Amino acid sequence: MRHVIVVGAGQAGASCVAKLRNSGFEGRVTLIGSEPVAPYQRPPLSKAYLMGEMALERLFLRPESFYAENDIDLRMNTTVTAIDSASRTVSLGDEALEYDELVLATGSLPRKLPASIGGALKNVFVMRDLADADAMAPHFKKGARVLIIGGGYIGLEAAAVAAKLGLNVTLVEMADRILQRVAAPQTSDYFRALHSAHGVDLREGVGLEKLLGNESVTGARLTDGSELELDFAIVGVGIMPATHLAETAGLALENGIAVDAQGRTSDPHIWAVGDCASFPHNGSRIRLESVPHAIDQAELVAENIMGAEKAYHAKPWFWSDQYDVKLQIAGLNTGYTDVVAREGEGQTVSFWYYRDNTLLAVDAMNDPRAYMIGKRLIEAGKTADKALVADPQADLKPLLKA
């Protein structure tokens, strides 16, 4: 094996090339990224970086010198235009690179509003990469009027930053409640109250009819007939796996680039990791959008490229920071039938998801202990007695030894 190429220089791509070198791979390694900067963290973009609390230098996953020191050919500001699986080459415009093994870590793309409803107006932003954060940051001025479209975690995090900086914030969510796709009503209620207490005008069951303005956005008409005057807008209506390269290369797709348990696509010499990949999990196929998953799957694929033949067993966990609240999520709540609340003091609470009597997931707000115990239980395939969980005085630690 002479040459491994990794396409996509986000968390997954950077983790993959580092693991190859750390595992003793001595062949050629090329990491190709479309952005003009070295691999960096994305989660702080919508939080600490946008707040001005984190400098650009602290975003980078590793110093740029790391790549040269480890003989990794880091190609920034470079776009892969095509993959030829027959000749095992990737095209970079006029240049073609041969590979022995190829890893697609192409990530995901934000959904944008159609131009017909104002999506192409100036001062309409999405939050996905460093350029997005840098473009919208100058608009976060005290007293500015912002509309946030979408009540998922990205939209709520942006609303929290804007409210803390003194902006006038309106957030609309077309579904009946915020976080409806990803969380129980109890978690939605918690964050609705949190944002309302910070002055966010949160409107559920209300969508955007049209953004108004000639060149730049100046207002919005909502589906309930109301109109707003605006200085800018942020669109947070979800993301899509970046599968264009895989599709044109003829790879199998299923809610992303379909891979087997080891991370291999339908082509035996092409692998996929991170946001863009869907993989087998508990008898079905899922796709995860989280930093821990991106790291774990990318490192496993690096080992498998070197012949480890390991199966990937996902340990889903996620987090979100809003105001002074840290939400930590362990597990996947898909198919839950019951939610048990464990109340703490102040803003501390956790919600435990069950399918009948089987523990599936935990949402923990400012409760790292509940999160850690729930995470360890779920990873061990254990459950937790509902009455014990609901008793805030009960010690949950003995559950780990049961």
N, C-alpha and C positions, 0 to 999 in steps of 0.2 A: 504494500500500500504506500503510494508515493505522495498523494495530494488529497487533503480534505478541504473542501470549500464550504463555508457557512454563509448563507445569505440572510442578512438581517442582523444588525448590530445592536439589538436591545439586550434586555436582561438574559434571555434564553441564549442568544447567539454568543454573547460574551462569556457566559457560564460554560458553554460547550467547548469553546476553544481553550479556555483556561484549564478545564478538566482534561482535555486531550494532552496538554503539556504536563500537567501534574501527574498524569497516569503513565508518563514515559513515552508518549508517541513522538517519534523522531522524524517523521516525514514532514512534508510541507503543509503549512496551515495558512489559509487565507480567510479573513473575515471581511465581508463586504457590507457596508452600511450606506444608506441613501442620504443620511444627514451629514452636515459638514463638521460634526464634532464626534469625539470618542464616545463609546457607550456610557450611558448615564442612567440614573434612577428616574423613573417616571412618577411614582406616587407623590413625591413632594411637589410636583409641578402645580397641582391644584390646591396645595396647602401652604407649606412653609416657604417655598420659592415665590409663589404668587404674593404672599404676605410680605416679602422682602426680608424674611427671617433666615433664609438659607442662600449663601452665595453660590454662584455658578460652579466654582471649583469643588464645592462639597457634593454636587450632584454626581460627579463622575464616579463610576464603579471602581476604576483603577486609574492611576496616572497613565498618561499616554505612553510614557517610557516603558511601561510594563510589556506592551505588545512587541516592541523592538527587542527588549531584553529577553523575551521568550520566543523570539524568532517567529512571531505571528505577523503576517503581512496584513495590516489593517488598512483597508481601502475605504476612506470616507468620501462622502459626496459622490458616490458611485451607484449607478442603477443597473441592475441585471435586466436585460431586455428579453432574454429567451433562454430556455433550457433545451438542449438536444440530448435526450436520454440515450439515443442510439450511439452517438459518438462520444457521449459523456463529456459534454462541453457546456459552459455557460457563456452567453454573449454579453459583453459590456460595450454596447455600441459597436465600434469597429474591431474591438479586441475580443478574442475567444480564449477562455481558460479551460484546460482539460482537468477533470477530476477523477479520482478513484471512488470517493464517497462524497455525497452532497447532502448538506443539512439545510432544510428550509426553516428559518426562524423569522418568518416575515411578519409575525404579529397580527395586528388588527387595524381596521380603519374606522374612523368615526362616521356615523350616519349624518348626512347633511340635509338641510331643508331644500326642497326643490326651488329653483329660481322663480317659478310661477307664484310662489307665496313669499318671495322676498329673500330667499336663501343666498342670493348672490350680492345683496347689498353690502356696502362697506360697514364695518363695525358690527358684523355678525360673526361670532367666533365659535369654534369648537375647541375642546380641551383634550389634546392627545399627545402632543410633543412639545419640545422646547420652543420651537418657533411659534406655536399657538400661545404658549404662556407669555412669551416676550411680546407678542403682538397685542395681547389684551391688557397686559399689566399697566400701561400708561393711562388706561381708562378707569382704573380703580381709584377714583378720587372721591373724597368725602362729598356727599350730596348728589353724586351722579345717579342717574336712574337706569337701572338694569333690569331686563327681563331674562329669567332663566327658564328655558323650555325643557322640561323633563325632571321628574322627581325621583331619579335613581341616585346612587351614591355620588357620582360625579357632579350632578346638578346640585345636590345638597351640600357637598363640600365647597363648591364655588359660591353658593349662597352664604355659607358660614363665613368665608373669607370676606365677601363683599359687605356683609352686615357688620363684621368686626371693624372694617375700615370706614364705616359710616356712610355707606351707599344706601340709596333707597331701592330695596330689593323686592321684586315680585317674582314668584315662582309658580308656574302652571304645570299641572300634571293631568293629562287627558284621562287616565284611569281613575277609578273611584277613590284611590288613596295613593299616597307616595309609597315607594318601595313595594308596590303590589306584586310585582313579578318575582321578587327575591326574598321577601320577609313576611312574617305573620302580621296580622292587624295590630298586635300588641307592640311590635317594634315600630310600625308606622305611627302609632299613637304617641310613642315616646318621642320620636324625632319631630313629629308635628308640633308637639308642645314645646320642645326645645327651640325650634326655629321661630315659633310665634312669640316666645318670650324674648327673643332677640330682635323683634320688630319686622321679621320677614312676612310679607303679604303672600301667604301660601294658599293657592286656589286649586282644589282637587275637583276632578270631574269636569275640568275646563281645559280646552285645547287652544292652540293657536290657529286662527283662521288665516291671518296674513300679517306679515311685517310691512310697515308703511314707510315711504320715503322715496326720493328720486335716485340719488346716488348712494347716500348713507341712510341707515335706518333712523327714523325719527319717531316711530311709534309702532303700535301693534293693535290689531283688532282680534279679539278673542271670540271663541265659539259661543259665549253667552251674550254676545253683542256689545260688551264693554270695550272701550278703547283706552290705551295707555300712551303717554308721551315718554319717549325713551332717548337715552344717549347711546346705549349699545345693548346687544343681546348675546346670550350664550346658549348654544344648542347642546343639550346633553340627552339625546334620545337613543343612546346605545351605540354599540360597535358591531362590526362585521369582520369575520376572519379574512385576512388578506390572502386570497387563493388564486389570484390571476395567473401568476407564474405556474403554479401547479396545474391549473386547468389547461393552459396552453401546452403544457408538457404531457398532457394525457393521463395525469394521475387521478386515482379515484378520490372523489369528494363525498363527504357526508357531514354536513354542518361543520365544514372545515376540511382540512386535508386528512383523509382517513389513514390512520396508522395502526399497526398491530401492537401487541403488548410490549414489544421491544422498541417501538418507535419507527419501524420501517413502513414506508408507503407501499403502494402497489408496484413500485419499481424497487427491486432488491438493493439498489445502490443509492437510493434517495431516502432520506429520513426527514421527519418534521417534528418540531417541538414548540411548546409554548401556546400562545393564544390561537395560533392558526391551525393547530392539530386537534383532531378528535380521536379518542382512543377508547379501548374497551374498559368498562368499569362495572363490576357487579352485574354482569349479564346484559348490559346495555352499552351504549356508546355516548360519551359525554365530551364536552370541551370546557376547559377551565380558563378563567381570565384572572390570574393572580401571580404575584412575584414568586412566592414559594414553589408553586407548581412549575413555573418556567425554569427555575433553577434546578429543581429535582429531576424533571424530565430531561432537561438538556444534559445534565451530568451523567444520567443513566445512558443516554444515547451515545455520549462520548465513550463510555465504557463498552457499550455494545459494538461500536465501530471497531474497537480493539479486540472483539471476540468474546466478551463476557456472557452474552446471551441471557441477560437478565430481563425479567418481566417488570413492568412499571406498576406499582401499587400506589395510587394517589392518596395523599393525606390532605384533603382540602382544608385550607384555612385562609382567612381574609381579614382585612381590617379597614377601618375608616376613622378619620379624625375630624370632628366637627365641634367648634368652640372648645370647651374644656372637657369634652366627652371623647373617650377612646372606645370605639366599638371593635370587638374582636369576635370573629365568627369561626367556629369549628364545625366541620362536617357539611353535609348537604341536606337541606330540609325537604327535598323532593318527596312527595307522597305522604307528608305528615298528616296525622289525624287528630293530634292533641298538642297543646302547648301549656307548659307549666311555668308559672312565674316564680322566681326566687327574689324577693325584695330585700334590698339593703338600705343603707342610709343615704339621704340626699338623692343624687342622680345615679346611685349604684343599683343596678338590677340586672338579672339575666333571665332569658327565656329559653326553655328547654323543649325541643321538638321531639315528638314521639310518633312512630307508626304503631298504633296499639300500645304495647309495652316496650317497644324497642327504641332506644335512644338513637336519634338520627343526627341532631345538630344542636348547637348552643349559640345564641346571640348574647354576648356579655358586654354591658355598658359600664365602664369604669369598674369592672370586676375581674381583674386578671386571674384571681384564684379560681373562680367558677369556670372561666374559660379554660384554664390549664387542666383542671380536673376533667371537665367535659371532653376536651380534646384527647386526653389520654384514655378515657373510657371508650370513646368512639374508635380510636385506633386499635384498641385491644379487643374490639368486638363485644364490649360489655355494655350493660344498660345501667340505669339508676332508678331506684324506687321513687315514684312520683311524690309520695307523701313526704319522704325525706328531703327531696329537692325543694319542695314548697315550704319547708320549715326553715326560716332564716337562722334559727339558733342551732340547727343540726350541723355537725361536722361532716363534710362530704368526703374527706380524705380516706376514711376506711373503705369507701366504695372501690378504691383502686386495688385493695387487697382481697376483695371478695372473689 
